[in-house]
Amino acid sequence: MVKVTVWNENRHEQKNPLVRDIYPEGIHGAIVHFLKEDFEVITATLDDDEHGLTDDVLNETDVLLWWGHMAHEEVDDAVVAKVKQRVLSGMGLIVLHSGHFSKIFKSLMGTTCDLKWREAGEKERLWVIDPSHQIAEGIGNYIELEKEEMYGEHFDIPPPEEVLFLSWFEGGEVFRSGCTYRRGKGKVFYFRPGHETYPTYYHKDIQQVIKNAVQWAIPTKRVKPVYGNAKPLEGIKN
């Protein structure tokens, strides 16, 4: 069975009663609740030993989900380096909402990953740009969220390999809200919705996208590529 680890810094839930009311088991708990129907799921948080991402956990993880916001700088660089190496070796990574500013995402992207933002409780409409893509399976023309935080362009990321969702916000901005990348042997998906003060992760279409993304990001089973100095396969005539 596919093994998924849901990582959440779990700080808003401790400090903000509104967030705690919306996500009494934490954002990670809400995500686990719908993923466990299809996958073997565990959680890890910032305050766990090694942030819950020990060598044993990472080596057993097929796909890692990452939610962070107010404590990016508290994530140990050594743990980030281990996660990055696992992605390059084939582990899937799904970065959610404000995880765009996480050390791991910025390291894999090589850019600031900065953007515009506004928290005004406005409507968001996520248009499906590629209806043929596996991650968009089961989703209609768009997903509509009654209230969300606005993220707006320009989003300082490398050109995505695929843009699957484009958000429009009530205030007028647009945003590339579903972007795929490949780094080494690993697949990376950034998915924008999920501000902590709105019940976004209870929305069935958002849940479906995340489930689809896990399936898409599962490591490919193949022989490890050979690097370094290579002997010729055929005779070379000098």
Rosetta blueprint (number, residue, H / E / L):
1 M L
2 V L
3 K E
4 V E
5 T E
6 V E
7 W E
8 N E
9 E L
10 N L
11 R L
12 H H
13 E H
14 Q H
15 K H
16 N L
17 P H
18 L H
19 V H
20 R H
21 D H
22 I H
23 Y L
24 P L
25 E L
26 G H
27 I H
28 H H
29 G H
30 A H
31 I H
32 V H
33 H H
34 F H
35 L H
36 K L
37 E L
38 D L
39 F L
40 E E
41 V E
42 I E
43 T E
44 A E
45 T E
46 L L
47 D L
48 D L
49 D H
50 E H
51 H H
52 G H
53 L L
54 T L
55 D H
56 D H
57 V H
58 L H
59 N H
60 E H
61 T L
62 D L
63 V E
64 L E
65 L E
66 W E
67 W E
68 G L
69 H L
70 M L
71 A L
72 H H
73 E H
74 E H
75 V L
76 D L
77 D H
78 A H
79 V H
80 V H
81 A H
82 K H
83 V H
84 K H
85 Q H
86 R H
87 V H
88 L H
89 S L
90 G L
91 M L
92 G E
93 L E
94 I E
95 V E
96 L E
97 H H
98 S H
99 G H
100 H H
101 F H
102 S L
103 K H
104 I H
105 F H
106 K H
107 S H
108 L H
109 M H
110 G L
111 T L
112 T L
113 C L
114 D L
115 L L
116 K E
117 W E
118 R E
119 E E
120 A E
121 G E
122 E E
123 K E
124 E E
125 R E
126 L E
127 W E
128 V E
129 I L
130 D L
131 P L
132 S L
133 H L
134 Q H
135 I H
136 A H
137 E L
138 G L
139 I L
140 G L
141 N L
142 Y E
143 I E
144 E E
145 L E
146 E E
147 K E
148 E E
149 E E
150 M E
151 Y E
152 G E
153 E L
154 H L
155 F L
156 D L
157 I L
158 P L
159 P L
160 P L
161 E L
162 E E
163 V E
164 L E
165 F E
166 L E
167 S E
168 W E
169 F E
170 E L
171 G L
172 G L
173 E L
174 V E
175 F E
176 R E
177 S E
178 G E
179 C E
180 T E
181 Y E
182 R E
183 R E
184 G L
185 K L
186 G E
187 K E
188 V E
189 F E
190 Y E
191 F E
192 R L
193 P L
194 G L
195 H L
196 E L
197 T L
198 Y L
199 P L
200 T H
201 Y H
202 Y H
203 H L
204 K H
205 D H
206 I H
207 Q H
208 Q H
209 V H
210 I H
211 K H
212 N H
213 A H
214 V H
215 Q H
216 W H
217 A H
218 I L
219 P L
220 T L
221 K L
222 R L
223 V L
224 K L
225 P L
226 V L
227 Y L
228 G L
229 N L
230 A L
231 K L
232 P L
233 L L
234 E L
235 G L
236 I L
237 K L
238 N L
